[in-house]
Amino acid sequence: MTLPNASIIGCGNLAFHLSKNLENIGVNIIDIYGRDIKKARKLASKLYNAQPCDNLDFTFSKADLFFLCISDDAIQEISSTILLPQNAVLIHCSGAVSLHSISQSHKRAGVFYPIQTFTTDRKISFIEIPVCIEASLPGIEIVLEGLAKKLKAKPYFMSSEQRKVLHLSAVFACNFSNHLFSIAKLILQDQGLPFNLLHHLIAETVQKAIENDPQSVQTGPAIRRDLKTMAIHENLLNDTVEWQKLYSWFSTDINRINEIKSR
């Protein structure tokens, strides 16, 4: 396929990784937009020919695709303000925002949502990453599918409503679990113990969840109904009521789901 030129709106983690991975497959990045021109310049300096800018008038840009790599609550505002070349496609990369939020301002619109967590200082490839695709026109869908395949990602076509549910599940699987890792680290630190004591446990837990039905490999005192151990744990959390409540809620919900599964 003939690769399109692309511009990136935003300078955050996703903007960094998407622009780098697109360049790696031969896509020419034309513009990097940032409200803070210093941030736009910093990201553009890591790319081959990209030009930094802080103006949303791209009428004369040579880009074919414009990726909105910005916060969800800014997508509709930016899409109603941005000026694009004729026949250019505006694409957002959000799981929680509908296609309609940008297609109402731009008839040529699409969604390109990678199911991954991005941090600037970690090298992340798009190989095998699921990418959710939706578009206002069949031709745009084909272009986005081709781009995903060129990145060696796995394209999935789904509606805005399906993508919202997927995004919700991703918050539970990624953001909430990471928060629990943070709590575990703080509990250890309080006793002068290193977090790396849990590294192998975390790795094995995640691997088992990938290879099996997560509920079927659930372990721990809650699934065993070990009330004595659970009482000891909750007593240790007396000084942090919020974590004590979390412990109690998770233990109760583990049993609730197990009972449903056993019926």
C-alpha positions, 0 to 999 in steps of 0.5 A: 500500500502507498503510505499516507503522510500524517500529522500528530496533534498532541505531545504526550505519551501516545503521540510520542510512540505513535509518531515513532512507530509510524516513522519506523514503517515509512510514514512521513510525519509532517506536523507535530502540534502542541499548545506548548510549542516547546513540547512540540519542538521537543517531540519534533526533534526526535523525528526526521522531518516533522515541523512543530506548530501551535496553530490548528490551521493545517489548510496547507499541510501535506498530511493526509491523516491527522491523529488526535493524541490528546485527552478525551475531554479535549477531542470534541473541542479540538475537532471543531476548531482544527482546519484540515486540507481537503480530503484529509482524515481526522482520527482520534485514538480514544477508547471512550470517545465516540466517532460522532464526536469528530464526524459531526465536524469532519465527514472524513473521520476515523478511530485508531485506538491501540489497546496498550498503556504508553509511557515515554521512557519505555520502548513499545512496538505496535507488533501484535497490539490490538487496534480498534478501528472505526470510520465514517466511510468504508475507504477510510476503514480500509486505510486504517486497517492497512496502516495497522497491518503495516505496523504488524498490529491486530486490527479489530472493527468495532462500534463506538459503544463496543469500544467504550465497554472495552475501554472500561475493561481496560481500566479495570485490567490496567489502571486499577491493577496498577493502583493495587500494585502501588498499594502493595508497594506502600504496605511493604515500604512501611515495613522496610521491605522491597517491592521486588519481593512481589515481582515474580508473583505479579509476573506469574499472576498476569501470565496465568490470567493471559493463559486461562480464564482469570476466575478459574485460577483465582487463589488466596484467602478469599477464595478459600474462605480463610476467615482467620487470615482475612481478619488478620489482614484487615486488622493490619490495615486498621490505620488505613481505613480506605485500604481496609475497605478495599480488602473487604470489598475485593474479598466479598466480590471474589466470593460473589463471582465464585458463587455465580460461576459455581451455579 
